[in-house]
Amino acid sequence: MQKLMERIDDMKQRIAAWGKRIRRYTERSTRFNQNRVFHSDQKMLYKSLERPMVSGTGPAPNQADTVAFWRGLWSEPVNHSEDPGRKLWRASVRVLRRRMT
């Protein structure tokens, strides 16, 4: 069981390291592109920095549709003990246990 916990901790650390690596790459790529645009066209860079960041595409849904969607979603009872992700996690733990013995 101790080896299993060590293995899980190792995997968590690897995932965190990959996340940090991706974040560093994204930030570096953004800086590089902004620097390139600054050298070619400063006016365009400053205009792009003034624009708000848009995360979605298209118009936002109206409030009534949003409330109806979430009300319908939360009104249905759900048995969380039968979560498919939980089954997958248990199966992966079994595989790791077999590999360590």
Biopython code that builds the backbone (N, CA, C, O; Angstrom):
import numpy as np
from Bio.PDB.StructureBuilder import StructureBuilder

atoms = [
    (1, "MET", "N", (0.824, -1.195, 0.000)),
    (1, "MET", "CA", (0.000, 0.000, 0.000)),
    (1, "MET", "C", (0.870, 1.261, 0.000)),
    (1, "MET", "O", (0.524, 2.269, -0.616)),
    (2, "GLN", "N", (2.015, 1.182, 0.710)),
    (2, "GLN", "CA", (2.922, 2.326, 0.767)),
    (2, "GLN", "C", (3.475, 2.640, -0.622)),
    (2, "GLN", "O", (3.587, 3.806, -1.002)),
    (3, "LYS", "N", (3.822, 1.585, -1.385)),
    (3, "LYS", "CA", (4.344, 1.792, -2.733)),
    (3, "LYS", "C", (3.291, 2.434, -3.624)),
    (3, "LYS", "O", (3.598, 3.273, -4.471)),
    (4, "LEU", "N", (2.051, 2.025, -3.418)),
    (4, "LEU", "CA", (0.956, 2.595, -4.204)),
    (4, "LEU", "C", (0.822, 4.088, -3.922)),
    (4, "LEU", "O", (0.680, 4.886, -4.849)),
    (5, "MET", "N", (0.867, 4.462, -2.659)),
    (5, "MET", "CA", (0.755, 5.878, -2.307)),
    (5, "MET", "C", (1.940, 6.674, -2.861)),
    (5, "MET", "O", (1.775, 7.804, -3.320)),
    (6, "GLU", "N", (3.133, 6.077, -2.815)),
    (6, "GLU", "CA", (4.305, 6.748, -3.386)),
    (6, "GLU", "C", (4.143, 6.932, -4.889)),
    (6, "GLU", "O", (4.496, 7.973, -5.443)),
    (7, "ARG", "N", (3.606, 5.905, -5.537)),
    (7, "ARG", "CA", (3.396, 5.977, -6.992)),
    (7, "ARG", "C", (2.370, 7.058, -7.334)),
    (7, "ARG", "O", (2.552, 7.811, -8.290)),
    (8, "ILE", "N", (1.295, 7.132, -6.553)),
    (8, "ILE", "CA", (0.268, 8.156, -6.785)),
    (8, "ILE", "C", (0.865, 9.546, -6.588)),
    (8, "ILE", "O", (0.615, 10.449, -7.387)),
    (9, "ASP", "N", (1.654, 9.720, -5.526)),
    (9, "ASP", "CA", (2.307, 11.016, -5.294)),
    (9, "ASP", "C", (3.252, 11.369, -6.435)),
    (9, "ASP", "O", (3.319, 12.522, -6.861)),
    (10, "ASP", "N", (3.982, 10.370, -6.927)),
    (10, "ASP", "CA", (4.891, 10.595, -8.050)),
    (10, "ASP", "C", (4.121, 11.062, -9.284)),
    (10, "ASP", "O", (4.545, 11.990, -9.973)),
    (11, "MET", "N", (2.993, 10.417, -9.557)),
    (11, "MET", "CA", (2.185, 10.805, -10.723)),
    (11, "MET", "C", (1.617, 12.215, -10.547)),
    (11, "MET", "O", (1.561, 12.981, -11.509)),
    (12, "LYS", "N", (1.197, 12.563, -9.332)),
    (12, "LYS", "CA", (0.691, 13.916, -9.082)),
    (12, "LYS", "C", (1.776, 14.953, -9.329)),
    (12, "LYS", "O", (1.513, 16.014, -9.896)),
    (13, "GLN", "N", (2.998, 14.643, -8.902)),
    (13, "GLN", "CA", (4.103, 15.571, -9.114)),
    (13, "GLN", "C", (4.419, 15.719, -10.599)),
    (13, "GLN", "O", (4.716, 16.817, -11.069)),
    (14, "ARG", "N", (4.353, 14.612, -11.335)),
    (14, "ARG", "CA", (4.597, 14.682, -12.778)),
    (14, "ARG", "C", (3.543, 15.538, -13.471)),
    (14, "ARG", "O", (3.865, 16.342, -14.346)),
    (15, "ILE", "N", (2.287, 15.363, -13.077)),
    (15, "ILE", "CA", (1.206, 16.156, -13.670)),
    (15, "ILE", "C", (1.408, 17.631, -13.354)),
    (15, "ILE", "O", (1.240, 18.481, -14.229)),
    (16, "ALA", "N", (1.768, 17.941, -12.114)),
    (16, "ALA", "CA", (2.012, 19.339, -11.738)),
    (16, "ALA", "C", (3.177, 19.916, -12.532)),
    (16, "ALA", "O", (3.130, 21.072, -12.952)),
    (17, "ALA", "N", (4.226, 19.115, -12.739)),
    (17, "ALA", "CA", (5.381, 19.591, -13.506)),
    (17, "ALA", "C", (4.990, 19.876, -14.951)),
    (17, "ALA", "O", (5.409, 20.882, -15.522)),
    (18, "TRP", "N", (4.192, 18.999, -15.541)),
    (18, "TRP", "CA", (3.737, 19.238, -16.921)),
    (18, "TRP", "C", (2.878, 20.490, -16.993)),
    (18, "TRP", "O", (2.991, 21.266, -17.941)),
    (19, "GLY", "N", (2.016, 20.695, -15.994)),
    (19, "GLY", "CA", (1.186, 21.899, -15.975)),
    (19, "GLY", "C", (2.029, 23.160, -15.913)),
    (19, "GLY", "O", (1.751, 24.135, -16.612)),
    (20, "LYS", "N", (3.062, 23.141, -15.074)),
    (20, "LYS", "CA", (3.951, 24.306, -14.981)),
    (20, "LYS", "C", (4.704, 24.520, -16.281)),
    (20, "LYS", "O", (4.901, 25.656, -16.712)),
    (21, "ARG", "N", (5.127, 23.425, -16.907)),
    (21, "ARG", "CA", (5.847, 23.536, -18.176)),
    (21, "ARG", "C", (4.956, 24.146, -19.250)),
    (21, "ARG", "O", (5.396, 25.008, -20.011)),
    (22, "ILE", "N", (3.707, 23.700, -19.312)),
    (22, "ILE", "CA", (2.765, 24.249, -20.297)),
    (22, "ILE", "C", (2.508, 25.725, -20.018)),
    (22, "ILE", "O", (2.463, 26.532, -20.946)),
    (23, "ARG", "N", (2.339, 26.083, -18.747)),
    (23, "ARG", "CA", (2.107, 27.482, -18.379)),
    (23, "ARG", "C", (3.295, 28.356, -18.777)),
    (23, "ARG", "O", (3.113, 29.443, -19.324)),
    (24, "ARG", "N", (4.518, 27.878, -18.500)),
    (24, "ARG", "CA", (5.715, 28.639, -18.889)),
    (24, "ARG", "C", (5.790, 28.803, -20.405)),
    (24, "ARG", "O", (6.124, 29.879, -20.901)),
    (25, "TYR", "N", (5.478, 27.732, -21.142)),
    (25, "TYR", "CA", (5.518, 27.806, -22.599)),
    (25, "TYR", "C", (4.497, 28.818, -23.111)),
    (25, "TYR", "O", (4.803, 29.618, -23.996)),
    (26, "THR", "N", (3.291, 28.786, -22.558)),
    (26, "THR", "CA", (2.241, 29.705, -22.998)),
    (26, "THR", "C", (2.637, 31.151, -22.723)),
    (26, "THR", "O", (2.473, 32.017, -23.583)),
    (27, "GLU", "N", (3.156, 31.412, -21.529)),
    (27, "GLU", "CA", (3.571, 32.776, -21.189)),
    (27, "GLU", "C", (4.719, 33.241, -22.082)),
    (27, "GLU", "O", (4.733, 34.388, -22.529)),
    (28, "ARG", "N", (5.674, 32.363, -22.341)),
    (28, "ARG", "CA", (6.803, 32.716, -23.192)),
    (28, "ARG", "C", (6.343, 32.975, -24.617)),
    (28, "ARG", "O", (6.813, 33.910, -25.264)),
    (29, "SER", "N", (5.431, 32.153, -25.105)),
    (29, "SER", "CA", (4.910, 32.328, -26.457)),
    (29, "SER", "C", (4.170, 33.660, -26.583)),
    (29, "SER", "O", (4.310, 34.361, -27.585)),
    (30, "THR", "N", (3.382, 34.006, -25.563)),
    (30, "THR", "CA", (2.664, 35.283, -25.573)),
    (30, "THR", "C", (3.644, 36.452, -25.578)),
    (30, "THR", "O", (3.483, 37.400, -26.347)),
    (31, "ARG", "N", (4.662, 36.383, -24.715)),
    (31, "ARG", "CA", (5.674, 37.450, -24.686)),
    (31, "ARG", "C", (6.389, 37.572, -26.027)),
    (31, "ARG", "O", (6.609, 38.678, -26.519)),
    (32, "PHE", "N", (6.750, 36.438, -26.615)),
    (32, "PHE", "CA", (7.454, 36.446, -27.894)),
    (32, "PHE", "C", (6.606, 37.100, -28.978)),
    (32, "PHE", "O", (7.093, 37.941, -29.734)),
    (33, "ASN", "N", (5.330, 36.710, -29.049)),
    (33, "ASN", "CA", (4.444, 37.277, -30.074)),
    (33, "ASN", "C", (4.212, 38.768, -29.849)),
    (33, "ASN", "O", (4.202, 39.544, -30.804)),
    (34, "GLN", "N", (4.025, 39.173, -28.592)),
    (34, "GLN", "CA", (3.835, 40.597, -28.315)),
    (34, "GLN", "C", (5.093, 41.396, -28.651)),
    (34, "GLN", "O", (5.001, 42.518, -29.150)),
    (35, "ASN", "N", (6.248, 40.832, -28.385)),
    (35, "ASN", "CA", (7.498, 41.510, -28.709)),
    (35, "ASN", "C", (7.649, 41.664, -30.226)),
    (35, "ASN", "O", (8.077, 42.709, -30.716)),
    (36, "ARG", "N", (7.292, 40.610, -30.953)),
    (36, "ARG", "CA", (7.372, 40.655, -32.415)),
    (36, "ARG", "C", (6.431, 41.712, -32.977)),
    (36, "ARG", "O", (6.809, 42.477, -33.864)),
    (37, "VAL", "N", (5.199, 41.755, -32.459)),
    (37, "VAL", "CA", (4.227, 42.749, -32.923)),
    (37, "VAL", "C", (4.689, 44.150, -32.535)),
    (37, "VAL", "O", (4.513, 45.090, -33.311)),
    (38, "PHE", "N", (5.274, 44.307, -31.351)),
    (38, "PHE", "CA", (5.765, 45.611, -30.915)),
    (38, "PHE", "C", (6.808, 46.150, -31.891)),
    (38, "PHE", "O", (6.786, 47.331, -32.239)),
    (39, "HIS", "N", (7.715, 45.292, -32.328)),
    (39, "HIS", "CA", (8.767, 45.739, -33.243)),
    (39, "HIS", "C", (8.234, 46.020, -34.641)),
    (39, "HIS", "O", (8.787, 46.854, -35.358)),
    (40, "SER", "N", (7.166, 45.334, -35.033)),
    (40, "SER", "CA", (6.642, 45.556, -36.386)),
    (40, "SER", "C", (5.584, 46.657, -36.430)),
    (40, "SER", "O", (5.573, 47.462, -37.361)),
    (41, "ASP", "N", (4.682, 46.703, -35.422)),
    (41, "ASP", "CA", (3.595, 47.686, -35.450)),
    (41, "ASP", "C", (3.138, 47.969, -34.015)),
    (41, "ASP", "O", (2.286, 47.261, -33.479)),
    (42, "GLN", "N", (3.703, 48.999, -33.404)),
    (42, "GLN", "CA", (3.397, 49.321, -32.011)),
    (42, "GLN", "C", (1.933, 49.694, -31.820)),
    (42, "GLN", "O", (1.323, 49.348, -30.809)),
    (43, "LYS", "N", (1.384, 50.391, -32.781)),
    (43, "LYS", "CA", (-0.007, 50.839, -32.664)),
    (43, "LYS", "C", (-0.947, 49.638, -32.560)),
    (43, "LYS", "O", (-1.873, 49.635, -31.749)),
    (44, "MET", "N", (-0.704, 48.625, -33.383)),
    (44, "MET", "CA", (-1.558, 47.438, -33.359)),
    (44, "MET", "C", (-1.419, 46.698, -32.019)),
    (44, "MET", "O", (-2.404, 46.181, -31.492)),
    (45, "LEU", "N", (-0.206, 46.646, -31.474)),
    (45, "LEU", "CA", (-0.005, 45.982, -30.186)),
    (45, "LEU", "C", (-0.806, 46.677, -29.090)),
    (45, "LEU", "O", (-1.509, 46.019, -28.324)),
    (46, "TYR", "N", (-0.703, 48.001, -29.013)),
    (46, "TYR", "CA", (-1.415, 48.721, -27.959)),
    (46, "TYR", "C", (-2.928, 48.616, -28.131)),
    (46, "TYR", "O", (-3.658, 48.564, -27.141)),
    (47, "LYS", "N", (-3.405, 48.584, -29.369)),
    (47, "LYS", "CA", (-4.845, 48.391, -29.584)),
    (47, "LYS", "C", (-5.275, 47.009, -29.110)),
    (47, "LYS", "O", (-6.330, 46.865, -28.492)),
    (48, "SER", "N", (-4.467, 45.995, -29.395)),
    (48, "SER", "CA", (-4.828, 44.642, -28.972)),
    (48, "SER", "C", (-4.792, 44.507, -27.451)),
    (48, "SER", "O", (-5.571, 43.744, -26.880)),
    (49, "LEU", "N", (-3.899, 45.238, -26.792)),
    (49, "LEU", "CA", (-3.842, 45.183, -25.329)),
    (49, "LEU", "C", (-5.017, 45.912, -24.685)),
    (49, "LEU", "O", (-5.413, 45.579, -23.568)),
    (50, "GLU", "N", (-5.577, 46.904, -25.378)),
    (50, "GLU", "CA", (-6.713, 47.644, -24.837)),
    (50, "GLU", "C", (-8.013, 46.867, -24.972)),
    (50, "GLU", "O", (-8.939, 47.066, -24.187)),
    (51, "ARG", "N", (-8.090, 45.987, -25.957)),
    (51, "ARG", "CA", (-9.314, 45.207, -26.157)),
    (51, "ARG", "C", (-9.494, 44.215, -25.014)),
    (51, "ARG", "O", (-8.522, 43.632, -24.535)),
    (52, "PRO", "N", (-10.738, 44.024, -24.577)),
    (52, "PRO", "CA", (-10.963, 43.022, -23.528)),
    (52, "PRO", "C", (-10.770, 41.616, -24.093)),
    (52, "PRO", "O", (-11.039, 41.355, -25.266)),
    (53, "MET", "N", (-10.298, 40.720, -23.230)),
    (53, "MET", "CA", (-10.117, 39.334, -23.641)),
    (53, "MET", "C", (-11.489, 38.677, -23.742)),
    (53, "MET", "O", (-12.278, 38.741, -22.799)),
    (54, "VAL", "N", (-11.775, 38.054, -24.863)),
    (54, "VAL", "CA", (-13.052, 37.401, -25.084)),
    (54, "VAL", "C", (-12.824, 35.901, -25.023)),
    (54, "VAL", "O", (-12.071, 35.345, -25.822)),
    (55, "SER", "N", (-13.479, 35.248, -24.069)),
    (55, "SER", "CA", (-13.263, 33.816, -23.916)),
    (55, "SER", "C", (-14.236, 32.997, -24.751)),
    (55, "SER", "O", (-13.871, 31.927, -25.237)),
    (56, "GLY", "N", (-15.452, 33.468, -24.929)),
    (56, "GLY", "CA", (-16.431, 32.727, -25.700)),
    (56, "GLY", "C", (-16.615, 33.319, -27.076)),
    (56, "GLY", "O", (-16.165, 34.429, -27.361)),
    (57, "THR", "N", (-17.277, 32.569, -27.917)),
    (57, "THR", "CA", (-17.575, 33.093, -29.244)),
    (57, "THR", "C", (-19.079, 33.216, -29.360)),
    (57, "THR", "O", (-19.817, 32.326, -28.937)),
    (58, "GLY", "N", (-19.521, 34.287, -29.918)),
    (58, "GLY", "CA", (-20.949, 34.495, -30.102)),
    (58, "GLY", "C", (-21.572, 35.222, -28.929)),
    (58, "GLY", "O", (-20.910, 35.498, -27.929)),
    (59, "PRO", "N", (-22.851, 35.529, -29.063)),
    (59, "PRO", "CA", (-23.535, 36.267, -27.995)),
    (59, "PRO", "C", (-23.786, 35.377, -26.775)),
    (59, "PRO", "O", (-23.888, 34.155, -26.890)),
    (60, "ALA", "N", (-23.880, 36.003, -25.627)),
    (60, "ALA", "CA", (-24.147, 35.269, -24.394)),
    (60, "ALA", "C", (-25.613, 34.850, -24.361)),
    (60, "ALA", "O", (-26.464, 35.572, -24.882)),
    (61, "PRO", "N", (-25.931, 33.701, -23.762)),
    (61, "PRO", "CA", (-27.328, 33.274, -23.668)),
    (61, "PRO", "C", (-28.099, 34.185, -22.723)),
    (61, "PRO", "O", (-27.530, 34.799, -21.820)),
    (62, "ASN", "N", (-29.404, 34.258, -22.951)),
    (62, "ASN", "CA", (-30.190, 35.120, -22.063)),
    (62, "ASN", "C", (-30.371, 34.446, -20.701)),
    (62, "ASN", "O", (-30.161, 33.241, -20.557)),
    (63, "GLN", "N", (-30.754, 35.225, -19.734)),
    (63, "GLN", "CA", (-30.804, 34.757, -18.356)),
    (63, "GLN", "C", (-31.853, 33.665, -18.165)),
    (63, "GLN", "O", (-31.617, 32.718, -17.415)),
    (64, "ALA", "N", (-32.991, 33.773, -18.819)),
    (64, "ALA", "CA", (-34.057, 32.781, -18.640)),
    (64, "ALA", "C", (-33.600, 31.400, -19.105)),
    (64, "ALA", "O", (-33.863, 30.402, -18.434)),
    (65, "ASP", "N", (-32.916, 31.337, -20.254)),
    (65, "ASP", "CA", (-32.428, 30.051, -20.748)),
    (65, "ASP", "C", (-31.383, 29.453, -19.807)),
    (65, "ASP", "O", (-31.367, 28.245, -19.574)),
    (66, "THR", "N", (-30.522, 30.300, -19.276)),
    (66, "THR", "CA", (-29.485, 29.827, -18.365)),
    (66, "THR", "C", (-30.101, 29.285, -17.081)),
    (66, "THR", "O", (-29.708, 28.220, -16.605)),
    (67, "VAL", "N", (-31.056, 30.007, -16.523)),
    (67, "VAL", "CA", (-31.720, 29.558, -15.293)),
    (67, "VAL", "C", (-32.465, 28.251, -15.544)),
    (67, "VAL", "O", (-32.415, 27.345, -14.713)),
    (68, "ALA", "N", (-33.154, 28.142, -16.676)),
    (68, "ALA", "CA", (-33.886, 26.915, -16.994)),
    (68, "ALA", "C", (-32.928, 25.734, -17.147)),
    (68, "ALA", "O", (-33.225, 24.631, -16.686)),
    (69, "PHE", "N", (-31.794, 25.955, -17.783)),
    (69, "PHE", "CA", (-30.818, 24.884, -17.972)),
    (69, "PHE", "C", (-30.316, 24.362, -16.634)),
    (69, "PHE", "O", (-30.342, 23.157, -16.387)),
    (70, "TRP", "N", (-29.856, 25.269, -15.763)),
    (70, "TRP", "CA", (-29.301, 24.838, -14.485)),
    (70, "TRP", "C", (-30.371, 24.286, -13.557)),
    (70, "TRP", "O", (-30.100, 23.360, -12.791)),
    (71, "ARG", "N", (-31.579, 24.833, -13.607)),
    (71, "ARG", "CA", (-32.661, 24.314, -12.765)),
    (71, "ARG", "C", (-32.978, 22.875, -13.168)),
    (71, "ARG", "O", (-33.181, 22.013, -12.313)),
    (72, "GLY", "N", (-33.019, 22.623, -14.477)),
    (72, "GLY", "CA", (-33.269, 21.265, -14.948)),
    (72, "GLY", "C", (-32.135, 20.315, -14.584)),
    (72, "GLY", "O", (-32.371, 19.150, -14.262)),
    (73, "LEU", "N", (-30.933, 20.807, -14.636)),
    (73, "LEU", "CA", (-29.773, 19.975, -14.326)),
    (73, "LEU", "C", (-29.718, 19.622, -12.848)),
    (73, "LEU", "O", (-29.458, 18.471, -12.497)),
    (74, "TRP", "N", (-29.958, 20.594, -11.980)),
    (74, "TRP", "CA", (-29.841, 20.356, -10.550)),
    (74, "TRP", "C", (-31.078, 19.701, -9.949)),
    (74, "TRP", "O", (-31.011, 19.196, -8.828)),
    (75, "SER", "N", (-32.197, 19.691, -10.653)),
    (75, "SER", "CA", (-33.406, 19.096, -10.087)),
    (75, "SER", "C", (-33.416, 17.576, -10.217)),
    (75, "SER", "O", (-34.193, 16.915, -9.527)),
    (76, "GLU", "N", (-32.578, 17.003, -11.080)),
    (76, "GLU", "CA", (-32.542, 15.548, -11.247)),
    (76, "GLU", "C", (-31.633, 14.925, -10.191)),
    (76, "GLU", "O", (-30.493, 15.357, -10.018)),
    (77, "PRO", "N", (-32.139, 13.903, -9.478)),
    (77, "PRO", "CA", (-31.284, 13.248, -8.479)),
    (77, "PRO", "C", (-30.194, 12.416, -9.172)),
    (77, "PRO", "O", (-30.423, 11.807, -10.217)),
    (78, "VAL", "N", (-29.010, 12.410, -8.563)),
    (78, "VAL", "CA", (-27.878, 11.689, -9.140)),
    (78, "VAL", "C", (-27.222, 10.850, -8.057)),
    (78, "VAL", "O", (-27.035, 11.310, -6.931)),
    (79, "ASN", "N", (-26.874, 9.615, -8.405)),
    (79, "ASN", "CA", (-26.158, 8.744, -7.482)),
    (79, "ASN", "C", (-24.670, 8.859, -7.801)),
    (79, "ASN", "O", (-24.199, 8.281, -8.782)),
    (80, "HIS", "N", (-23.934, 9.594, -6.986)),
    (80, "HIS", "CA", (-22.523, 9.849, -7.268)),
    (80, "HIS", "C", (-21.623, 8.666, -6.961)),
    (80, "HIS", "O", (-20.459, 8.661, -7.363)),
    (81, "SER", "N", (-22.133, 7.669, -6.261)),
    (81, "SER", "CA", (-21.295, 6.508, -5.966)),
    (81, "SER", "C", (-21.063, 5.669, -7.224)),
    (81, "SER", "O", (-20.150, 4.844, -7.246)),
    (82, "GLU", "N", (-21.858, 5.859, -8.254)),
    (82, "GLU", "CA", (-21.715, 5.113, -9.503)),
    (82, "GLU", "C", (-21.026, 5.940, -10.581)),
    (82, "GLU", "O", (-21.257, 5.728, -11.771)),
    (83, "ASP", "N", (-20.199, 6.861, -10.176)),
    (83, "ASP", "CA", (-19.489, 7.733, -11.106)),
    (83, "ASP", "C", (-18.531, 6.918, -11.976)),
    (83, "ASP", "O", (-17.734, 6.153, -11.433)),
    (84, "PRO", "N", (-18.578, 7.054, -13.310)),
    (84, "PRO", "CA", (-17.672, 6.291, -14.167)),
    (84, "PRO", "C", (-16.204, 6.641, -13.928)),
    (84, "PRO", "O", (-15.335, 5.786, -14.097)),
    (85, "GLY", "N", (-15.919, 7.867, -13.542)),
    (85, "GLY", "CA", (-14.542, 8.243, -13.241)),
    (85, "GLY", "C", (-14.011, 7.491, -12.036)),
    (85, "GLY", "O", (-12.831, 7.148, -11.971)),
    (86, "ARG", "N", (-14.896, 7.240, -11.086)),
    (86, "ARG", "CA", (-14.506, 6.494, -9.893)),
    (86, "ARG", "C", (-14.177, 5.046, -10.259)),
    (86, "ARG", "O", (-13.231, 4.470, -9.722)),
    (87, "LYS", "N", (-14.956, 4.458, -11.175)),
    (87, "LYS", "CA", (-14.672, 3.094, -11.618)),
    (87, "LYS", "C", (-13.327, 3.030, -12.325)),
    (87, "LYS", "O", (-12.553, 2.095, -12.117)),
    (88, "LEU", "N", (-13.052, 4.009, -13.150)),
    (88, "LEU", "CA", (-11.774, 4.060, -13.856)),
    (88, "LEU", "C", (-10.625, 4.199, -12.868)),
    (88, "LEU", "O", (-9.590, 3.551, -13.021)),
    (89, "TRP", "N", (-10.800, 5.037, -11.860)),
    (89, "TRP", "CA", (-9.759, 5.226, -10.853)),
    (89, "TRP", "C", (-9.498, 3.926, -10.100)),
    (89, "TRP", "O", (-8.344, 3.563, -9.870)),
    (90, "ARG", "N", (-10.559, 3.224, -9.717)),
    (90, "ARG", "CA", (-10.392, 1.960, -8.998)),
    (90, "ARG", "C", (-9.679, 0.931, -9.862)),
    (90, "ARG", "O", (-8.820, 0.197, -9.374)),
    (91, "ALA", "N", (-10.031, 0.875, -11.146)),
    (91, "ALA", "CA", (-9.376, -0.068, -12.053)),
    (91, "ALA", "C", (-7.893, 0.252, -12.185)),
    (91, "ALA", "O", (-7.063, -0.657, -12.205)),
    (92, "SER", "N", (-7.554, 1.530, -12.276)),
    (92, "SER", "CA", (-6.139, 1.898, -12.399)),
    (92, "SER", "C", (-5.379, 1.576, -11.116)),
    (92, "SER", "O", (-4.210, 1.196, -11.175)),
    (93, "VAL", "N", (-6.021, 1.721, -9.964)),
    (93, "VAL", "CA", (-5.380, 1.362, -8.696)),
    (93, "VAL", "C", (-5.124, -0.137, -8.660)),
    (93, "VAL", "O", (-4.065, -0.570, -8.207)),
    (94, "ARG", "N", (-6.085, -0.940, -9.134)),
    (94, "ARG", "CA", (-5.891, -2.390, -9.170)),
    (94, "ARG", "C", (-4.714, -2.763, -10.060)),
    (94, "ARG", "O", (-3.909, -3.624, -9.705)),
    (95, "VAL", "N", (-4.615, -2.120, -11.207)),
    (95, "VAL", "CA", (-3.510, -2.404, -12.130)),
    (95, "VAL", "C", (-2.181, -2.040, -11.488)),
    (95, "VAL", "O", (-1.217, -2.799, -11.589)),
    (96, "LEU", "N", (-2.117, -0.888, -10.831)),
    (96, "LEU", "CA", (-0.879, -0.485, -10.162)),
    (96, "LEU", "C", (-0.506, -1.457, -9.045)),
    (96, "LEU", "O", (0.670, -1.771, -8.861)),
    (97, "ARG", "N", (-1.495, -1.929, -8.307)),
    (97, "ARG", "CA", (-1.210, -2.886, -7.236)),
    (97, "ARG", "C", (-0.635, -4.176, -7.808)),
    (97, "ARG", "O", (0.311, -4.736, -7.253)),
    (98, "ARG", "N", (-1.209, -4.655, -8.930)),
    (98, "ARG", "CA", (-0.703, -5.879, -9.553)),
    (98, "ARG", "C", (0.729, -5.691, -10.037)),
    (98, "ARG", "O", (1.547, -6.604, -9.922)),
    (99, "ARG", "N", (1.034, -4.528, -10.570)),
    (99, "ARG", "CA", (2.383, -4.280, -11.090)),
    (99, "ARG", "C", (3.416, -4.212, -9.974)),
    (99, "ARG", "O", (4.579, -4.561, -10.178)),
    (100, "MET", "N", (2.997, -3.766, -8.799)),
    (100, "MET", "CA", (3.948, -3.595, -7.705)),
    (100, "MET", "C", (4.170, -4.877, -6.921)),
    (100, "MET", "O", (5.109, -4.955, -6.129)),
    (101, "THR", "N", (3.337, -5.876, -7.119)),
    (101, "THR", "CA", (3.527, -7.136, -6.382)),
    (101, "THR", "C", (4.260, -8.145, -7.213)),
    (101, "THR", "O", (4.507, -9.260, -6.755)),
]
sb = StructureBuilder()
sb.init_structure("model")
sb.init_model(0)
sb.init_chain("A")
sb.init_seg("    ")
for serial, (resi, resn, name, xyz) in enumerate(atoms, 1):
    if name == "N":
        sb.init_residue(resn, " ", resi, " ")
    sb.init_atom(name, np.array(xyz, "f"), 0.0, 1.0, " ", f" {name:<3s}", serial, name[0])
structure = sb.get_structure()
